[in-house]
Structures are given as C-alpha cells and as structure tokens.
Amino acid sequence: MDVNSKMNFIARNTQEIVTKKEFRELLEKEKKPVVYWGTAPTGKVHVGYYIPMIKLADFVRTGFKVKVLIADLHAHLDDLKTPWELLEHRSKYYELCVKAMLKSLGVNLKQIKFVRGSDFQLTPNYSRDLLRLVAIVTLNRSRRAASEVVRFKEDPKLGGFIYPLMQTLDVPYLEADVAFGGVDQRGIYMLSREILPEIGYKKPICVFNPMLPGLTGEKMSASVKKSKIDLLDSEEEVEMKINSAYCPKGIVEKNGVLAFVEHVIFPIKDNVNETFLIERSQKFGGNLEYKNYSELVKDYRKGVLHPLDLKKAVAREINVLLKVVRKEFENKKELVKKAYPEEE
C-alpha cells in the first residue's frame, strides 16, 4: 500500500487529522509508525466503541504499530468515576471488551499491544515531567482543554485538571507518533501539541473519529441506559433498544440508528466487499441492498426505506458482532460483577 492509499484508508470515516501534512510526512519517513488509543475504564462499554475499533483495525492494515492504553488512573482522577478499589477489575473488563470487539472485526490481537496507565504513570521520570507541565499550564487552560471529557462540578476536584496533563504525557511515554481518539478529545490533544515541545518532546499528529449519537437522539452517555447498547446486552435487549430508538421517518439529523449504519455497519461491509441487506416481505416491495451509505440515506429521506425495516436490519447486524463478544464473556460473569457491583 503506497502513501496515498494509506492516507485515504486512514482518513476515511474520520472527522479530522491534525495535520494531514505532518501525517503524510510520517508515512513517507517511517515504515512502522506508532499510534495509540486510550480509554479510561469507567462506565460499561457500549457499541459506540466500535467506531474507534474499526479505525484501529485500519491502522493495523496500513502497517502501524498499535498500542491500546487502559488509562486506569485517569478513571479515578475524573471526579472519582471509578473508585480506587474497582480500578483493577474495571481495567480487566475494559481490556477484555476491546479484545473481544477487535476479534469480532477479524483483527489479529498479536498486532495490538495493551498497556496499563499505572504501569508507567507512577515512575519518577513521568512524575518529574508531570510537575513540569503543572508549572506551566494554568487551571483555566487545563479546564478548557478537558471540558468535553472530564466531569467538572461547581467545586471541581484537582484530579480533573491533572487529567489532560497526564494524557498529554502519555503520548511520548508510549513513544507514539499519532494520538488517536474521539473528537471530544480534541481540546486535550491541541494542548498536547502546544506544550509538549516546551519540555523537549515532539508534538503528536492527531486523528479524530466522530462521536456516535445516542439512541435517544442526544449524546450517547454511559449514565443514560436508554441511549446506548451495552456490549453484553442480550439479543432481545438489543432488539428492544433499537426498536425504541429515536428514528423518525425521513429524518436523518440526530438519528442514532442511521449514525450507527454510517460509522459502523458500512465501514465493516466495505472491508469485506459486502452489501447491507434490508429484509422486507414481498408485500412491501421485497428486500433492499445498499452498497454505500449515501444510497441508503437517500432512500430513507424519500420514505422508500421505512424506519422499522431499518431497525430490524441494524439489530441483526449488531447481534452478529456481539455474538463474538458474548462468547468471550461466557465465563467472565464474575469479573463483570466485581467491576460493577452497584449494578448487581
């Protein structure tokens, strides 16, 4: 795969690359560049995580060395979203979730390196560099950078202000050329690009994926159960949640069902050269097959594709993916209970 092909492959279905010029130069210079993606083990993992998983699979296919950071300390610093005593259990759960999702996408897990934040964030050198950043970044600048990620209450805890500085340091300590994350991480990584050179590190290239809206039509939230489909939901739960999702006839805006089709189903279908099948009875015109999202959304706007038929097909595709995930967790129910005892 030449540089142009790699650029196009990574850029597809992303929201922004900062900067494309730097990214191209990296691909021209390095045969095996390093990309990292991090996740803080807080609430239960939902199907929206398939968006970054698909992109991690793309990075693997284009020759990147991929590192996945389970940012355990971040989960505690973010307004105690994860209590200290649950960090180990939730970290194991998150790593298992990520591995199961990647496996459902056909990714060879030997090509992914998993790292725990506490394995390197408690070292003397990391602490020294963190203090150097604390000395040069103001509270307002730190809060502004993390406002889309960290939960800041009226009287915010200090951990929320340290959070983006640690995420900044994770880039050089993981020896990453590229920082990959959701567009909600943009503020943090723009801060990283600004301040890392001040303490002797190179600024990272950044790749951002779009955020999947929730099933209610608003932002997907781990605390709003109706807005998301958990990875371990049963087939019946998936069907029930999709059937009750906000998906008005002919309306595309804030439509979480269509967003899942665009950002998850079609990228997966594209990789295996398959069409997206909408099963319908002959009474309603028979089956529909779509090669791309633009064709589907055109029919949806015109009313050719009915929301109920779309929902049925989406639920089917989600359950195909989650079948692999559920199998991986068959003997891990005790881990989930330990990670989320308050939900049991």
Order of alpha helices (4+ residues) and beta strands (2+ residues): alpha-beta-alpha-beta-alpha-beta-alpha-alpha-beta-alpha-alpha-alpha-beta-alpha-beta-alpha-alpha-alpha-beta-beta-alpha-alpha-alpha
